[in-house]
């Protein structure tokens, strides 16, 4: 990492030996701290292994204790948190609502954007929940266009800190006789979702052209309609100023009638900072990106967001090394490096990655650590500048291939998205 990116690893972290991993617990640049996803994993000397103990509530408490230690090591607290993402194992869904009391205990009344996603499974088979977070040193404020229901929740529609807006995840719906109604047409539902995103942007003083990244979490039941519906909805909403985008097929949405849940990151115009929007395109990648309603990367202000990359050669839109997770991870990280280089940046600027692996890739996933070392290098110190970015890794339903032949295929075993602060 460059000298302006600081790896945050606590001097004391009693749960795990951090030297075994190819990520740091937090990476900060420009006053923005991305925290790695945390489970309740801890080393148990009685069995000589890392385990996750207890039910969902016990695991949630351990997770927030861990996040608090990392925040403290960075000189921050939960008051600085602007966004959390909960990755939930399907087995934990019946008890998930009860975790709100623990969130209130740790977060207090501070405004936080949040998304909860039911993934295929977590990487640790005994883990029920993984939580990632973003914290910012700038003063923050809640953004709510006037939705009453958020008064009873532990999160708000959006949070602005400095020049950046982080939104919660939204699922589009109509109101019929005072009740939420979810259209069964994926494109219609996504159009309603982006209407909600638009209202949050407007309340923050932003516009669709300020969005630098969207994450779209797709229910398997919606996949056949997703590609066309998503493209139509994004085209109508962004009108050509397309963001970076990651579309992930999850186990299901928390709202069972939901087809796609969308969260967004936007950078607002500020007179005191450079707010020129820069789309990063890669020559020769037209096979994958021609006609797409997203771009490989978008930079605005200090934020550079990258679309997800998998084991696809974009010169031909073909899968490399079918069923070989290491070769596909090298291709995916090489794709990220190519996008960064095209914008004049490097992998040293990356502060966070999210890696997605389908179930048929989990048995060999550990070998991806070799690839991360190749692209990020071993850290100079576990407690200083330089080293790995923070990271989260979870299992998705299946990976899709971008481009005109967009479809889910079992040969793809790895996908990664990234954030850089430049």
MARTI-900771 format. One record per residue: residue in three letters; x, z, y of N, C-alpha, C in turn. Coordinates in steps of 0.2 Angstrom, whole numbers, plus 5000, padded with zeros to 4 digits. Example, Ala and Ser with C-alpha at 12.3 -4.5 7.8 and 13.67 -1.06 7.14 Angstrom:
ALA506650394972506250394978506650394984 SER506450354989506850364995506450395000 
! end
This chain:
UNK500450004994500050005000500450005006 UNK500249985012500649985018500650055020 UNK501050065025501250135028500650165031 UNK500150115034499550145037498950165032 UNK499050155025498650175020498850235017 UNK498550295017498750355014498350375008 UNK498750385002498450404996498350474996 UNK497750494995497550564995497450594988 UNK497950634986497850664980498050734981 UNK497550784979497650854981498350884977 UNK498650924980499250954977499050994971 UNK498451024971498151054965497551024963 UNK497451004957496850974954496850994947 UNK496451054946496551084940496251054934 UNK495851004935495450974930495850924926 UNK496250884929496650824926497350824928 UNK497750784924498450764926498350694930 UNK498450694936498350634940498850584938 UNK499450604936499950554935499850504929 UNK499250514925499150474920498750414922 UNK498550404928498050354930498250304935 UNK497950244935498150194940497750194946 UNK497550244948497150254954497250314958 UNK497150324964497150384967496450414968 UNK496450474970495750504971495450494978 UNK495850474982495650444989496150404992 UNK495950354996496350315000496050305007 UNK496450325012496250325019496650275023 UNK496250235027496550195032496150195038 UNK496350195044495950185050495450235051 UNK495550295048495050345048494450345043 UNK494550295039493950285033494350305027 UNK493950355023494250375017493750355011 UNK494050315006493650295000493850344995 UNK493350374992493550424986493350384980 UNK493750404975493650374968493050404965 UNK492750364961492150394957492350454953 UNK491950504953492150564949491650584944 UNK491850604938491350624933491550704932 UNK491250734927491450804926492050814921 UNK492450764920492950764915493450814917 UNK493750844912494250894913494650904906 UNK495250924907495650934901495450994897 UNK495350994891495151054887495751064882 UNK496151114884496751134879496451154872 UNK495851174871495651204865495551144860 UNK495451084863495351024859495850974860 UNK496250984865496850934867496550874869 UNK496050874873495750804875495350814882 UNK495250764885494850764891494050754889 UNK493650804892492950804890492550814896 UNK491950804895491350814900490950864897 UNK490850924900490450974897489750984900 UNK489251014897488651034900488150984901 UNK487551004903487050954905487150924911 UNK486650884914486750844920486850884926 UNK486550944926486650984932487351024932 UNK487551044926488251074926488751014928 UNK488650954925489150904927489150884934 UNK488550884937488450864944488850914949 UNK488750984947489151034951489851024951 UNK490151014945490850994944491050934948 UNK490650884948490850824952490850844959 UNK490450874962490450894969490950944971 UNK491150984966491751024967492350984968 UNK492450934963493050894964493050854970 UNK492450824972492450784978492650834984 UNK492450894984492550934990493350954990 UNK493650954984494350964984494750904987 UNK494550844985494850784988494750784996 UNK494150794998493950795005494450845009 UNK494450905006494950955009495650935010 UNK495850895004496550875004496650825010 UNK496150785012496150735017496050765024 UNK495950835024495750865031495050855033 UNK494650835028493950825029493450875026 UNK492850865026492350905023491750855021 UNK491250885018490650845017490250825023 UNK490350855029490150835035490350765037 UNK490950745034491250675035490950625031 UNK490550645026490350595021489750545024 UNK489850485023489350435026488950405020 UNK489250395014488850365009489050395002 UNK488650404997488750414990488450364986 UNK488650354980488350304975488350344969 UNK487750354966487750394959487650334954 UNK488150344949488050294943487850344937 UNK487250324935486850374930486850344923 UNK487050384918486950364911486150364910 UNK485950324906485150324904484950384901 UNK485350424898485150484895485050534900 UNK485250534906485250584911484650574915 UNK484250514915483750504919483150554920 UNK482950584914482450634915482550694919 UNK483250714920483450774924483750754930 UNK483750684932484150664938483850694944 UNK483150694945482850714951483150794953 UNK483250824948483450894949484150904952 UNK484550854952485250854955485150854963 UNK484550844966484450844973484650914976 UNK484450964972484651034974485351044975 UNK485751014971486551024971486750984977 UNK486450924978486650884984486550924990 UNK485950954991485850994997486351054998 UNK486551084992486951134993487651114996 UNK487951054993488551034996488550995002 UNK488050955003487950915009487650945015 UNK487250995013486851025019486450985022 UNK486350985028485950935032486250875035 UNK486850865033487250805036486950745033 UNK486850695038486550625036487050585031 UNK486750565026487150525021486750465018 UNK487050405018486650345015486850355007 UNK486350335003486450344996486150294992 UNK486450274986486150234981486250264974 UNK485650264970485750284963485550234958 UNK486050214954486050164949486050184942 UNK485650164938485650174930486150124927 UNK486750134925487150094922487050084915 UNK487450034912487350034904487650094901 UNK488150124903488450184901489050194906 UNK489250264906489950274909490450264904 UNK491050264907491650244903491850304898 UNK491750364900491750424896491150434892 UNK491050434886490450434882490050504883 UNK490450554885490050624886489850634893 UNK490050584898489850594905489150564906 UNK488750604910488150584912488050564919 UNK488550574923488450554930489150534933 UNK489250484937489850474941489650464948 UNK490050494953489850494960490450464964 UNK490350414968490850394972490650404979 UNK491150404984490950424991491350394996 UNK491150385002491550365008491450415013 UNK492050435017492050485022492350455028 UNK492150475034492450445040492550495045 UNK493150495049493350545054492950535060 UNK492650475061492250465067491550505067 UNK491350525073490650555073490150505070 UNK489650535067489150495064488450515066 UNK488050465065487350475066486850445061 UNK486350475060485850445055485450385058 UNK485250345054484850285056484250285052 UNK483650285055483050285052482550245056 UNK482250185054481850145058481150185059 UNK481050245055480350275056480050285049 UNK480450285044480150295037480050365036 UNK479450395035479350465035479550495028 UNK479650455023479750485016480450515016 UNK480950495020481650515020481650595022 UNK481150615025481150685027481250735021 UNK480950715016481050755010481550735005 UNK482050695007482550665003483250695005 UNK483750685001484450715002484850655005 UNK484550605008484950545011484450515016 UNK484750475020484450435025484450365024 UNK484050315027484150245026484850215028 UNK485150245033485850225035486250275039 UNK486850265039487350305043487750265047 UNK487850275054488350245058488950295060 UNK489550275059490150305061490650265064 UNK490850275070491250225073490850165074 UNK491150105072490850045072490550015066 UNK490450055061490250035054489550075052 UNK489150035049488450055046488550055039 UNK488350105035488250105028487550115027 UNK487250075023486550085021486450115014 UNK485850145013485650165006485450105003 UNK485250114996485050054992484250054993 UNK484049994994483249974995483049934990 UNK482349944988481949904984481349884987 UNK481249814988480749794992480049804989 UNK479549814993478849834991478349814997 UNK477749804995477149804999476849864999 UNK476349885004475949935004475249915002 UNK474949934997474249924995473849984994 UNK473349994999472950054998473350114999 UNK473850115003474250175004474750184999 UNK474850144994475350144989475850094989 UNK476450104986476950054986476750004980 UNK476749944982476649894977477249844976 UNK477449834970478049794969477949724966 UNK477949674970477849604968478249584961 UNK477949554957478349534951478749474951 UNK478749444957479149384958479749404961 UNK480349394958481049424961481149404968 UNK481049334969481249314976480749344981 UNK480149354980479649384985479949464986 UNK480049494980480349564981480949574985 UNK481449524984482049524987481949504995 UNK481449464996481349455003481049515007 UNK480649555003480449615006481049665007 UNK481449665002482049705002482449695008 UNK482549635010482949615015482649625022 UNK481949625022481549645028481749725029 UNK481849765024481949835025482749835028 UNK483149805025483849805027483849785035 UNK483449725036483449705043483149765048 UNK482749805046482449855050482949905051 UNK483349925046483849975047484449945052 UNK484649885051485149855055484849855062 UNK484249835064483949835071483949905073 UNK483849955069483850025072484550055074 UNK485050015070485750035072486049995078 UNK485649945080485849905085486249845082 UNK486149825076486549775073486049715071 UNK486349665069486049605067486249585060 UNK485849535056486149515050486849485050 UNK487049455055487649425056488249475056 UNK488049545057488549595057488649625050 UNK488349605045488349625038489049595035 UNK489449635033490049605030490049615022 UNK489549655019489549655012488849675010 UNK488649645004488049665001488149684994 UNK487849734991487849744984487149734981 UNK487049694976486449684973486449704966 UNK486049754965486049784958485349754955 UNK485449724949484949674946484749704940 UNK484049714939483749734933483849674928 UNK483949684921483949634916483349594916 UNK482749624917482149594917482049534923 UNK482449544928482449504934482949444933 UNK483349444928483949394929483749324929 UNK483249304925483149234925482849204932 UNK482549254936482349234943482849244948 UNK483349284946483849314951484149264955 UNK484549214952484949174956484549134961 UNK484049104959483649064964483349114970 UNK483049164967482749214972483249244977 UNK483849264974484349294979484549244984 UNK484749184982484949124986484449114992 UNK483849104990483349094995483249155000 UNK483249214997483149275001483749275006 UNK484349275003484949275008485049225013 UNK484849165011484849105016484349115021 UNK483749145020483249155025483449215030 UNK483849265027483949325031484649315035 UNK485149285032485749275035485849215039 UNK485449165038485449095041486149075042 UNK486549075037487249045037487849085038 UNK487649145041488249195042488249245036 UNK488549215031488449245024488949305023 UNK488749355020489249415019489649405012 UNK490149445011490349445004489849485000 UNK489849464994489249494990489549504982 UNK489249564980489349574973488649584969 UNK488449544964487849554961487949584954 UNK487649634952487849674946487249684942 UNK487249664936486649674931486749744928 UNK486249794930486349854927485849874922 UNK485849934919485349944914484649934916 UNK484449964922483849964925483849994931 UNK483449984936483350024942483050084941 UNK483150134946482750194945482050184946 UNK481850144950481150124951481050064946 UNK480650084940480550034935480249974937 UNK479849974942479549904944480049864949 UNK480649894950481049854954481449804951 UNK481549754954481949694951482749694954 UNK482749704960483449704963483449764969 UNK484049804968484149854974484749824978 UNK484649834984485149804989485449864993 UNK486149864994486449904999486849865003 UNK487049885009487449845014487949885018 UNK488449845020488949875025488949825031 UNK488849855037488949805043489349835048 UNK489649795052490149815057489849795064 UNK489649845068489349835074489849805080 UNK489549775085489949755090490149815095 UNK490749825097490949875101491449845106 UNK491249855113491649835118492449855118 UNK492549915115493249935115493649915109 UNK493349875104493649855098493549785097 UNK494049755093493949685091493349675086 UNK492849635088492249635083492149555081 UNK492649515081492649445079492549445072 UNK492049405070491849405063492249345060 UNK492649355054493049305051492849295044 UNK492549235042492449225035493049195032 UNK493149215026493749195022493549155017 UNK493749085017493549035012494249015009 UNK494248995003494848974999494848904997 UNK495248865000495248784998495348774991 UNK494948734988494948714981494448754977 UNK494148804980493648844976492948824977 UNK492848754979492148734980491748734974 UNK492048724968491648724962491248784961 UNK491448844963491148904963490748924969 UNK490948904975490648924981490348874985 UNK490348814984489948764987489248774987 UNK488948784992488148794992487948864991 UNK488448914990488348984989488149014995 UNK487749074994487449105000487849175001 UNK488549174999488949225000489649195000 UNK490149225003490849195004491349245000 UNK491949224999492449264995492649324999 UNK492649325006492849385010492549375017 UNK492449435020492249435027492649495030 UNK492949475036493349535040492949535047 UNK492849595049492549615055492849685057 UNK493049685063493349755065493949765060 UNK493949825058494549855053494349845046 UNK493649815045493449815038493449745035 UNK493749735029493849675026493449685019 UNK492949655018492549665012492649605007 UNK492749605001492849554996492249544991 UNK492049484990491549474984491849494978 UNK491449504973491649524966492049464963 UNK492549474959492949424956492949444948 UNK492949394944492949404937493449354934 UNK493449344927493949304924493749234925 UNK493649204931493449134932493949104936 UNK494149044934494548994938494148964943 UNK494148974949493648944954493848874955 UNK494448844953494548774954494048734949 UNK493848764944493448724939492848764937 UNK492748824940492148874939492148884931 UNK492748884928492748904920493048964919 UNK492848994913493049064911493749054908 UNK494249094910494849094907494849144901 UNK495249124896495349174890494749214888 UNK494249174885493649214883493849274879 UNK493449324880493549394876494149424877 UNK494649404882495249434883495249474889 UNK495149544889495049574895495649584900 UNK496249584897496849584901496949524905 UNK496949464901496949404905496449394910 UNK495849414908495349404913495449454919 UNK495649514918495849554924496349524928 UNK496849494925497449464929497149404933 UNK496649364930496349314934495949344940 UNK495549394939495149424944495549454949 UNK496049494948496449524953496849474956 UNK497049414953497349364956496949324961 UNK496249324959495749294964495749334970 UNK495649404969495649444975496249434980 UNK496849434976497449424980497449364984 UNK497149304981497149244984496749244990 UNK496149284990495749284996496049325001 UNK496349375000496749415005497249375008 UNK497649345004498249305007497949245011 UNK497349215010497049165014496949195021 UNK496749255021496549285028497149315031 UNK497749315028498349345031498549415029 UNK498249435023498249505021498549505014 UNK498549565011498849575005498549635001 UNK498749634994498449684990498649754993 UNK499149764997499349825000498749855005 UNK498349815007497849835012497249865008 UNK497149855001496549874998496549954997 UNK495949974999495850054998495450074993 UNK495050024990494550044985494349984980 UNK494349994974494049944969493549974965 UNK493049934963492549954958492649904952 UNK492749924946492849884940492249894936 UNK491949834934491349834930491549804923 UNK491349834918491449804911490849814907 UNK490649754903490149754899490249794892 UNK489749814888489949854882490449824878 UNK490449754877490949724872491649724875 UNK491749744881492449754884492749824884 UNK492349874882492549944883493049964878 UNK493149934872493649954867494349934870 UNK494449884874495049864876495149884884 UNK494749914887494749924894495349954897 UNK495550004893496150044895496750004897 UNK496849944894497349894895497349864902 UNK496849874905496849844912497249884917 UNK497449944915497949984919498549944920 UNK498749914915499449864915499349814921 UNK498749794922498649744927498649774934 UNK498349834934498349864941499049884943 UNK499449904938500149914940500549854942 UNK500349794939500649734941500449714948 UNK499849724950499649704957499749754962 UNK499749824960499749874966500449904965 UNK500749904959501449944959501350014957 UNK501850044955501750114954501850154960 UNK501450214961501550244968502250274969 UNK502350274975503050304977502950384976 UNK502350404978502250484977501550494975 UNK501350544972500650554971500350594977 UNK500750614981500550654987500850624994 UNK500750564995500950535001500750465002 UNK501150425006500950355008501150315002 UNK500750265001500950214996500650234989 UNK500550174985500250194979499650154977 UNK499250174973498650144970498050154975 UNK497550104975496950124979496450174975 UNK495950194978495450234974495050184970 UNK494750214965494350164960493850204957 UNK493350154955492750174951492750124945 UNK492550154939492450104934491850124930 UNK491450074929490750094925490650024921 UNK490150034916489949984912489249954914 UNK489249884915488749854917488349814911 UNK487849784912487449754906487849694904 UNK487949644908488349584907488549554913 UNK489149514913489349484919489149414919 UNK489049394925488749324926489349274929 UNK489349214928489849164930489549134937 UNK489949144942489649114949489649034948 UNK489349004953489348934954488748904951 UNK488748834951488148794949487848814942 UNK488348834938488148854931488048924930 UNK487848954935487749034936487349054930 UNK487649094926487249124920487649184917 UNK487349224914487649284910487949254904 UNK488649274903488949244896489349304893 UNK489349314887489649364884490449364884 UNK490749304885491449294885491749334891 UNK491449344896491649384902491649454901 UNK492249484901492349554900492549604906 UNK492649574912492949614917492649584924 UNK492549624929492349604935492549664940 UNK492849644946493049694951492849674958 UNK492649714962492549704969493049754973 UNK493149734979493649774983493549784990 UNK493849834993493749845001494449855003 UNK494649815009495249825012495149855019 UNK495549895022495549915029496149885032 UNK496149845037496649805040496749815047 
! end
